[in-house]
Amino acid sequence: MGLKKTKVALIGAGGISYTYLQNMVDVFAILEVEGCADAVPERRARAASLFGIREMTNEEIMGDPEIEIVVNTTFPSMHYEITEQALNAGKHVYTEKMMATDFESAKKLHELARQKGLRIACAPDTFLSGPYQTARKLIDDGYIGEPICAVATVVRGYRNDQAQPIPRPGGLWAFGSALPMDMGGYYSHALVHLLGPIARISGFAATRSQEFTNPKNEYYGQTISADAPTSEVTALEFCSGAIGTLIAVGDSHDAKSSIEVHGTEGSLLCPDPNTFSGPLYLHRRNCKAPMEVPLTHDFNQYAKGDAPEWDERRKSIDQWKESRRGIGVADLAWAIANGRPHRCSAELGLHAMEIVYGTGVSAEQNAVYRMTTRPAQPQAIPPFFIGGAAEKSLDTN
Ligand SMILES: NC(=O)c1ccc[n+]([C@@H]2O[C@H](COP(=O)([O-])OP(=O)(O)OC[C@H]3O[C@@H](n4cnc5c(N)ncnc54)[C@H](O)[C@@H]3O)[C@@H](O)[C@H]2O)c1
């Protein structure tokens, strides 16, 4: 009978678009990529020629009745506008994180989609990776007993000591681009996927201005005032009764990433949720040391550092060689086809934004913040073959 494909087009052919395009063109069979657009003509031309798709304008994408899903990989300050235009043009949207630069605007988009009977899906889709689906299966199957506590930590140096400014309006300090917003979603999506939604939070936030310290940088000597917290620590209470912490530090010299989930019978030590690869460790009660767990799900056919020599495209996507970004778009397409909820839901995206927003409110008001959003825990992906046939596990009702 064959598979009915879903036509998609991408807007924002910058850094991350290459891994999306590679996976949407080469890996996920349900997707048919019609074309891509970018405000910078050379960028859309390059991406279109690398992937053998049409070079398009935003208007052509919005006006093409065959395109069902718009993939919005513009930078954060453009997410709202492009998503709103696409919804008004009758398209479903898969948007990079966060959905908008502030919680209120994101809620407006969610409402617009609801009124129009359309779907918004929101990155990150990394919790659909082999390690995080395996971790979920271990929790659901009782390997760690009752989950009690989760500790998520991301530490980065979002500072400007490079010669070149970040090519994005406002750099990494633009509203909506500071670390808790930019990186927080990987951790909150992973936590909600593993343990369900969060009921209450309490937090502290620090806002640090950034000085340009490299004399080669054109802004040398200037200080940019950050307009949103650059580091946050949030205590979490899950609806299930589990508790946890989310530490999102953007002002450090260091780079660290971890998610630990501790239960009555064991602990899971999970890999960086900004990637698709392991290792995943399980440390059970009465075992001397953590054990690496074989993955029950996987879309990766090769390990990091071991990518095949494809063609010239490899140069553009080398840094993402173990990535399966775009799986969230494929899941959205399968969900539409099968009439089921998609996993990277708008509600989950809103919840992630509310954690950042609520942390600020809690810090300012010296009070515990009660979450107003309560997304469903995303359905676990059924385990299936590793590699090429793995997409079959998304074909569910
Ligand atoms: N680069 C990464 O490592 C990375 C990883 C994961 C997620 N993301 C997310 O992906 C998004 C994009 O990040 P990036 O690093 O690729 O940014 P980028 O700045 O490299 O690319 C964004 C592109 O969008 C284009 N654009 C902006 N406004 C537009 C408009 N109105 N119409 C058409 N094109 C427009 C820009 O010209 C640019 O080419 C961000 O939300 C980011 O948080 C980035």
The ligand as an SDF file (V2000), in Angstrom:
LIG
                    3D

 44 48  0  0  0  0  0  0  0  0999 V2000
   22.8550   25.8410   17.1650 N   0  0  0  0  0  0  0  0  0  0  0  0
   22.6040   24.9640   18.1320 C   0  0  0  0  0  0  0  0  0  0  0  0
   23.5100   24.3570   18.7130 O   0  0  0  0  0  0  0  0  0  0  0  0
   21.1940   24.6630   18.5150 C   0  0  0  0  0  0  0  0  0  0  0  0
   20.9250   23.4270   19.0690 C   0  0  0  0  0  0  0  0  0  0  0  0
   19.6320   23.1090   19.3800 C   0  0  0  0  0  0  0  0  0  0  0  0
   18.6490   24.0300   19.2040 C   0  0  0  0  0  0  0  0  0  0  0  0
   18.9200   25.2530   18.7050 N   0  0  0  0  0  0  0  0  0  0  0  0
   17.8120   26.1950   18.5540 C   0  0  0  0  0  0  0  0  0  0  0  0
   17.5020   26.3040   17.1650 O   0  0  0  0  0  0  0  0  0  0  0  0
   17.1280   27.6380   16.8600 C   0  0  0  0  0  0  0  0  0  0  0  0
   18.0390   28.1640   15.8030 C   0  0  0  0  0  0  0  0  0  0  0  0
   19.3500   28.1410   16.2820 O   0  0  0  0  0  0  0  0  0  0  0  0
   20.5960   28.2980   15.3020 P   0  0  0  0  0  0  0  0  0  0  0  0
   21.7760   28.1240   16.1500 O   0  0  0  0  0  0  0  0  0  0  0  0
   20.3990   27.4410   14.1150 O   0  0  0  0  0  0  0  0  0  0  0  0
   20.4400   29.8240   14.9350 O   0  0  0  0  0  0  0  0  0  0  0  0
   21.0460   30.5870   13.6660 P   0  0  0  0  0  0  0  0  0  0  0  0
   21.0640   32.0090   14.0450 O   0  0  0  0  0  0  0  0  0  0  0  0
   22.2760   29.9180   13.1770 O   0  0  0  0  0  0  0  0  0  0  0  0
   19.9310   30.3180   12.5360 O   0  0  0  0  0  0  0  0  0  0  0  0
   18.6890   30.9470   12.5490 C   0  0  0  0  0  0  0  0  0  0  0  0
   18.3640   31.2970   11.1080 C   0  0  0  0  0  0  0  0  0  0  0  0
   17.0500   31.8490   11.0530 O   0  0  0  0  0  0  0  0  0  0  0  0
   17.0470   32.8420   10.0430 C   0  0  0  0  0  0  0  0  0  0  0  0
   15.9060   33.7220   10.2620 N   0  0  0  0  0  0  0  0  0  0  0  0
   15.7040   34.5710   11.2850 C   0  0  0  0  0  0  0  0  0  0  0  0
   14.5380   35.2140   11.1360 N   0  0  0  0  0  0  0  0  0  0  0  0
   13.9790   34.7680    9.9800 C   0  0  0  0  0  0  0  0  0  0  0  0
   12.7730   35.0460    9.3010 C   0  0  0  0  0  0  0  0  0  0  0  0
   11.8810   35.9320    9.7630 N   0  0  0  0  0  0  0  0  0  0  0  0
   12.5330   34.3930    8.1510 N   0  0  0  0  0  0  0  0  0  0  0  0
   13.4110   33.4930    7.6590 C   0  0  0  0  0  0  0  0  0  0  0  0
   14.5750   33.1880    8.2670 N   0  0  0  0  0  0  0  0  0  0  0  0
   14.8510   33.8170    9.4160 C   0  0  0  0  0  0  0  0  0  0  0  0
   18.3910   33.5390   10.2070 C   0  0  0  0  0  0  0  0  0  0  0  0
   18.7520   34.2520    9.0560 O   0  0  0  0  0  0  0  0  0  0  0  0
   19.3100   32.3530   10.5180 C   0  0  0  0  0  0  0  0  0  0  0  0
   19.9130   31.8380    9.3430 O   0  0  0  0  0  0  0  0  0  0  0  0
   17.1770   28.4130   18.1720 C   0  0  0  0  0  0  0  0  0  0  0  0
   15.9200   28.4250   18.7610 O   0  0  0  0  0  0  0  0  0  0  0  0
   18.1200   27.5910   19.0310 C   0  0  0  0  0  0  0  0  0  0  0  0
   17.8210   27.7170   20.4000 O   0  0  0  0  0  0  0  0  0  0  0  0
   20.1770   25.5690   18.3110 C   0  0  0  0  0  0  0  0  0  0  0  0
  1  2  1  0
  2  3  2  0
  2  4  1  0
  4  5  1  0
  4 44  2  0
  5  6  2  0
  6  7  1  0
  7  8  2  0
  8  9  1  0
  8 44  1  0
  9 10  1  0
  9 42  1  0
 10 11  1  0
 11 12  1  0
 11 40  1  0
 12 13  1  0
 13 14  1  0
 14 15  2  0
 14 16  1  0
 14 17  1  0
 17 18  1  0
 18 19  2  0
 18 20  1  0
 18 21  1  0
 21 22  1  0
 22 23  1  0
 23 24  1  0
 23 38  1  0
 24 25  1  0
 25 26  1  0
 25 36  1  0
 26 27  1  0
 26 35  1  0
 27 28  2  0
 28 29  1  0
 29 30  1  0
 29 35  2  0
 30 31  1  0
 30 32  2  0
 32 33  1  0
 33 34  2  0
 34 35  1  0
 36 37  1  0
 36 38  1  0
 38 39  1  0
 40 41  1  0
 40 42  1  0
 42 43  1  0
M  CHG  2   8   1  16  -1
M  END
$$$$
